[in-house]
Amino acid sequence: MKKFIAIRVDGNSEIGFGHLMRMKALARELDKLGAEVIFLSRNPENIEGYRVLQLDRQTGDEEDVRVEEILMNMQAGMLIIDSYEYTQERLDRMGQMALLSVYVDDLNRQPFNTDFVINGNLYAPGLPYRGKARFLLGTRYLLMREEFVGVPLRLPNRDVEHILITFGAADMENVTPGILRALKIYEHFGDLHWHVVIGPVFRNAAEITAVAKDSPNVTLHYSPVIKDLVDFCDISISAAGSTTYELAACGVPALLIVIADNQVRLAREAERQGMAINLGWYHELEAAKLYSALDNLIINYELKAQMAMHGQKLIDGQGAQRVAAILVDEMRGIKKA
């Protein structure tokens, strides 16, 4: 059996860390099943605990030649790709290699002829996927960190006191300071305690600190253990990225703000399925809409309870386990020319 599994992924302050986080979650489960995981990345500094081979920034063709050489030398049995940079032509090329080829997708931009395509997003089952791949779609295959597996069911507190504000590891669009400024003139701002996450690569930490400095009811949390903070808070204002699923898994009702194109579908579907409220794009959000949504969520216990129930029903955190088991079983029995 070929046990080596290569994962091609990047993660930095420019493109965000969502791809890298979910690949680490999958790597953890593959490792438990006896596979040896090696990361191929331009950002080895952001990957700990695994062997990493650094890739230079090259053209797609140049990188593919380099990756194929690495895979051949290590006798890899599987290549997992999580990157928006891969075109159909590049993926088809990888799909023709004598190993198991897997692509982790969000967007359904093209037909897929890799062996597997994984899209664990809430909206994935409704996308018109095409190609020869075997498709693993929906939240049963959502790749989440271990701390969000099997979270106990939680009913929300009737009285809201602590509100989480989180816009990812980087806040690339500098949304946090504007939201905090708007909240400071919210009618009930002083009655609540606001917990603001400052991620590891925030470039706007000084600005956030300046906005919050005269507000004793605002606590800034620098690179916190997010699970602990999520569990502590009653409701959340969040970007509509991977944190959406973490909040849902913990039964924390969320007001979602879209900060990137790849968050639009999730925000809409999360609202449609009753596990969050979609406030739309950050640059179109008016303060009055934010205040109204907060008032409604704070006052309406039944709404909070329904959102918590729907979220925890939809997100059980075991997707990485399921995906790893399917892929390793397939690799063990693979027979390709």
C-alpha positions as CSV (number, residue, x, y, z in Angstrom):
1,M,0.0,0.0,0.0
2,K,1.2,3.5,-0.8
3,K,0.8,5.4,2.4
4,F,2.2,8.8,1.6
5,I,-0.5,11.5,1.1
6,A,0.5,14.9,-0.3
7,I,-1.7,17.9,0.4
8,R,-1.3,21.0,-1.8
9,V,-2.5,24.1,0.1
10,D,-1.5,27.7,0.9
11,G,-2.6,30.0,3.7
12,N,-1.5,33.5,4.5
13,S,-2.8,37.0,5.4
14,E,-3.5,37.7,1.7
15,I,-5.7,34.7,0.8
16,G,-6.8,33.8,4.4
17,F,-6.3,30.7,6.4
18,G,-9.6,28.8,5.8
19,H,-8.1,26.4,3.2
20,L,-5.1,25.6,5.4
21,M,-7.3,25.1,8.5
22,R,-9.5,22.5,6.9
23,M,-6.5,20.7,5.4
24,K,-4.9,20.4,8.8
25,A,-8.2,19.0,10.1
26,L,-8.2,16.4,7.3
27,A,-4.5,15.6,7.9
28,R,-5.1,14.9,11.5
29,E,-7.7,12.3,10.7
30,L,-5.6,10.7,7.9
31,D,-2.7,10.5,10.4
32,K,-4.9,8.6,12.8
33,L,-5.6,6.1,10.1
34,G,-1.9,5.4,9.6
35,A,-1.2,7.5,6.5
36,E,1.9,9.7,6.4
37,V,0.9,13.2,5.3
38,I,3.2,15.7,3.6
39,F,2.2,19.3,2.9
40,L,3.3,21.0,-0.3
41,S,2.9,24.8,0.3
42,R,4.3,28.2,-0.4
43,N,3.7,29.0,3.3
44,P,5.5,26.4,5.4
45,E,5.8,28.9,8.2
46,N,2.1,28.4,8.9
47,I,2.1,24.6,9.0
48,E,3.3,22.9,12.2
49,G,3.4,19.3,13.2
50,Y,3.9,17.9,9.6
51,R,6.6,17.5,7.1
52,V,6.4,20.4,4.6
53,L,8.0,20.8,1.3
54,Q,8.2,24.5,0.2
55,L,7.0,25.5,-3.2
56,D,8.2,28.6,-4.9
57,R,5.8,30.9,-6.6
58,Q,5.8,29.8,-10.3
59,T,3.5,29.5,-13.2
60,G,0.9,26.8,-13.0
61,D,2.8,24.6,-15.5
62,E,6.1,25.0,-13.7
63,E,4.6,24.2,-10.4
64,D,2.8,21.1,-11.8
65,V,6.1,19.7,-13.1
66,R,7.6,20.3,-9.7
67,V,4.7,18.7,-7.8
68,E,4.7,15.7,-10.1
69,E,8.4,15.2,-9.5
70,I,7.9,15.3,-5.7
71,L,5.0,12.9,-5.9
72,M,7.0,10.4,-8.0
73,N,10.0,10.6,-5.7
74,M,8.0,10.0,-2.6
75,Q,5.8,7.3,-4.2
76,A,2.7,9.1,-3.1
77,G,-0.6,7.3,-3.1
78,M,-2.8,10.4,-3.0
79,L,-2.7,14.1,-3.9
80,I,-5.3,16.4,-2.2
81,I,-5.5,19.9,-3.6
82,D,-7.2,22.8,-1.9
83,S,-6.5,25.9,-4.0
84,Y,-8.6,28.2,-6.2
85,E,-5.6,28.6,-8.5
86,Y,-6.2,25.2,-10.2
87,T,-7.9,25.4,-13.6
88,Q,-9.7,22.4,-15.1
89,E,-6.7,21.8,-17.3
90,R,-4.4,21.5,-14.3
91,L,-6.8,19.3,-12.4
92,D,-7.3,17.0,-15.4
93,R,-3.5,16.7,-15.6
94,M,-3.4,15.7,-11.9
95,G,-6.3,13.3,-12.4
96,Q,-4.4,11.4,-15.0
97,M,-1.5,10.6,-12.6
98,A,-1.2,7.0,-11.2
99,L,-2.5,8.0,-7.7
100,L,-5.7,9.0,-6.1
101,S,-6.5,12.6,-6.9
102,V,-8.8,14.7,-4.7
103,Y,-9.9,18.3,-5.0
104,V,-11.5,20.3,-2.2
105,D,-13.9,22.8,-3.7
106,D,-16.3,25.6,-2.8
107,L,-17.3,27.2,-6.1
108,N,-18.2,24.6,-8.8
109,R,-16.5,26.6,-11.6
110,Q,-15.8,23.7,-14.0
111,P,-16.3,20.0,-14.6
112,F,-14.1,17.8,-12.4
113,N,-12.3,14.7,-13.5
114,T,-10.3,14.0,-10.4
115,D,-11.1,10.9,-8.5
116,F,-12.9,12.8,-5.8
117,V,-14.3,16.3,-5.2
118,I,-15.1,17.3,-1.7
119,N,-17.4,20.2,-0.9
120,G,-18.6,20.2,2.7
121,N,-20.4,23.5,2.5
122,L,-24.1,23.8,3.5
123,Y,-25.1,24.8,-0.1
124,A,-23.0,22.1,-1.9
125,P,-25.8,19.5,-2.5
126,G,-27.6,22.1,-4.6
127,L,-24.8,22.9,-7.0
128,P,-24.9,21.3,-10.5
129,Y,-21.6,19.5,-10.4
130,R,-20.3,17.8,-13.6
131,G,-17.5,15.5,-14.4
132,K,-16.3,12.0,-13.7
133,A,-15.3,12.6,-10.1
134,R,-17.0,11.0,-7.1
135,F,-18.6,13.9,-5.3
136,L,-18.8,14.2,-1.5
137,L,-21.1,17.1,-0.9
138,G,-22.7,18.7,2.1
139,T,-22.0,19.1,5.8
140,R,-21.5,15.4,6.4
141,Y,-18.2,16.0,4.7
142,L,-17.4,19.4,6.2
143,L,-13.7,19.5,7.3
144,M,-13.6,21.0,10.8
145,R,-11.1,21.1,13.7
146,E,-11.2,18.4,16.3
147,E,-12.5,20.6,19.1
148,F,-15.8,21.0,17.2
149,V,-16.5,17.3,17.0
150,G,-19.4,16.0,19.0
151,V,-20.1,19.3,20.9
152,P,-22.9,18.8,23.5
153,L,-26.3,20.2,22.6
154,R,-26.8,23.7,23.9
155,L,-29.8,25.9,24.6
156,P,-29.2,29.6,24.4
157,N,-29.4,31.8,27.5
158,R,-32.6,33.8,27.7
159,D,-30.7,37.0,28.6
160,V,-28.0,38.0,26.2
161,E,-24.9,39.5,27.9
162,H,-21.8,38.5,25.9
163,I,-21.5,39.0,22.1
164,L,-18.7,37.7,20.0
165,I,-17.3,39.8,17.1
166,T,-15.0,37.8,14.8
167,F,-13.8,38.4,11.2
168,G,-11.4,35.6,10.7
169,A,-7.7,35.2,11.2
170,A,-6.8,38.3,9.1
171,D,-9.8,40.6,8.7
172,M,-8.4,41.4,5.2
173,E,-11.1,43.9,4.4
174,N,-10.6,45.8,7.7
175,V,-14.2,45.3,8.8
176,T,-13.8,45.0,12.6
177,P,-13.1,48.7,13.3
178,G,-16.1,49.9,11.3
179,I,-18.4,47.4,13.0
180,L,-17.1,48.4,16.4
181,R,-17.6,52.1,15.7
182,A,-21.2,51.5,14.6
183,L,-21.9,49.4,17.7
184,K,-20.6,52.1,20.0
185,I,-23.6,54.3,19.0
186,Y,-26.1,51.4,19.3
187,E,-28.8,52.1,21.8
188,H,-27.9,49.1,24.0
189,F,-24.2,49.1,23.5
190,G,-23.5,49.9,27.2
191,D,-25.7,47.1,28.4
192,L,-23.7,44.4,26.7
193,H,-20.2,43.0,26.8
194,W,-18.5,42.8,23.4
195,H,-15.7,40.3,22.8
196,V,-13.6,41.2,19.8
197,V,-11.3,38.6,18.2
198,I,-8.0,39.9,16.9
199,G,-6.5,37.2,14.7
200,P,-2.8,36.3,14.4
201,V,-2.2,38.3,11.3
202,F,-4.5,41.3,11.8
203,R,-2.9,44.4,10.3
204,N,-5.5,46.6,11.9
205,A,-4.9,45.7,15.6
206,A,-3.8,49.3,16.5
207,E,-6.9,50.8,14.9
208,I,-9.2,48.3,16.8
209,T,-7.4,49.1,20.0
210,A,-7.9,52.8,19.5
211,V,-11.6,52.4,18.8
212,A,-12.1,50.2,21.9
213,K,-9.9,52.1,24.4
214,D,-12.6,54.2,26.0
215,S,-15.1,51.3,26.3
216,P,-14.6,49.1,29.4
217,N,-17.3,46.7,28.1
218,V,-15.2,45.8,25.1
219,T,-12.6,43.0,25.6
220,L,-10.0,42.4,22.9
221,H,-8.9,38.8,22.5
222,Y,-5.6,38.3,20.8
223,S,-5.4,34.9,18.9
224,P,-7.7,33.2,21.5
225,V,-8.7,29.6,21.7
226,I,-11.8,30.3,19.6
227,K,-13.8,27.3,20.9
228,D,-13.6,28.6,24.5
229,L,-14.7,32.0,23.4
230,V,-17.5,30.7,21.3
231,D,-18.8,28.6,24.2
232,F,-18.6,31.7,26.5
233,C,-20.6,34.0,24.3
234,D,-24.4,34.1,23.8
235,I,-24.6,35.3,20.2
236,S,-22.2,36.4,17.5
237,I,-21.5,38.9,14.7
238,S,-19.2,37.0,12.3
239,A,-17.9,36.9,8.8
240,A,-19.7,34.3,6.7
241,G,-16.7,32.0,6.4
242,S,-15.6,28.8,8.2
243,T,-16.4,30.4,11.6
244,T,-20.1,30.1,10.6
245,Y,-19.9,26.4,11.0
246,E,-18.0,26.6,14.2
247,L,-20.6,28.8,15.7
248,A,-23.4,26.5,14.5
249,A,-21.7,23.4,15.9
250,C,-21.6,25.1,19.3
251,G,-25.2,26.3,19.1
252,V,-24.3,30.0,19.0
253,P,-26.8,32.1,17.0
254,A,-25.0,34.3,14.5
255,L,-25.4,37.5,12.5
256,L,-23.4,36.9,9.3
257,I,-21.6,39.6,7.3
258,V,-20.2,38.8,3.9
259,I,-16.6,39.9,3.4
260,A,-15.6,37.8,0.3
261,D,-17.3,36.5,-2.8
262,N,-16.9,32.9,-1.6
263,Q,-19.1,33.6,1.4
264,V,-22.2,34.8,-0.4
265,R,-23.7,31.3,-0.9
266,L,-23.0,30.2,2.6
267,A,-24.6,33.3,4.2
268,R,-27.8,32.9,2.1
269,E,-28.0,29.1,2.7
270,A,-27.4,29.5,6.4
271,E,-30.3,31.9,6.7
272,R,-32.5,29.7,4.5
273,Q,-31.9,26.7,6.7
274,G,-32.5,28.7,9.9
275,M,-29.1,28.6,11.5
276,A,-28.0,32.2,11.1
277,I,-29.2,35.6,9.9
278,N,-27.6,37.1,6.7
279,L,-26.8,40.8,6.9
280,G,-25.2,40.8,3.4
281,W,-22.1,42.5,2.2
282,Y,-20.1,44.5,4.7
283,H,-19.8,47.5,2.5
284,E,-23.6,47.7,2.0
285,L,-24.6,47.1,5.6
286,E,-26.3,50.1,7.2
287,A,-26.1,50.6,10.9
288,A,-29.9,50.6,11.2
289,K,-30.1,47.1,9.8
290,L,-27.4,45.8,12.2
291,Y,-29.2,47.4,15.2
292,S,-32.5,45.9,14.1
293,A,-31.1,42.4,13.7
294,L,-29.4,42.6,17.1
295,D,-32.6,43.8,18.8
296,N,-34.5,40.9,17.3
297,L,-32.0,38.3,18.2
298,I,-31.5,39.6,21.7
299,I,-35.2,39.8,22.5
300,N,-36.5,36.8,20.7
301,Y,-35.6,33.6,22.7
302,E,-37.5,31.3,20.4
303,L,-35.5,32.6,17.4
304,K,-32.2,32.0,19.3
305,A,-33.3,28.5,20.3
306,Q,-34.4,27.5,16.8
307,M,-31.1,28.8,15.3
308,A,-29.1,26.9,17.9
309,M,-31.1,23.7,17.3
310,H,-30.8,23.9,13.5
311,G,-27.1,24.7,13.6
312,Q,-26.2,21.8,15.8
313,K,-28.4,19.4,13.8
314,L,-26.7,20.4,10.6
315,I,-23.1,20.5,11.8
316,D,-21.8,17.6,13.8
317,G,-18.1,18.2,13.2
318,Q,-17.4,14.7,12.1
319,G,-16.8,15.4,8.4
320,A,-13.0,15.1,8.5
321,Q,-13.4,11.6,10.0
322,R,-15.8,10.5,7.3
323,V,-13.7,11.9,4.5
324,A,-10.5,10.4,5.8
325,A,-12.0,7.0,6.1
326,I,-13.4,7.1,2.6
327,L,-10.1,8.3,1.0
328,V,-7.9,5.8,2.9
329,D,-10.2,2.9,2.0
330,E,-10.1,4.0,-1.6
331,M,-6.3,4.3,-1.6
332,R,-5.9,0.9,-0.2
333,G,-8.0,-0.7,-3.0
334,I,-6.9,1.6,-5.8
335,K,-5.9,0.1,-9.1
336,K,-5.0,2.6,-11.7
337,A,-2.8,2.2,-14.8
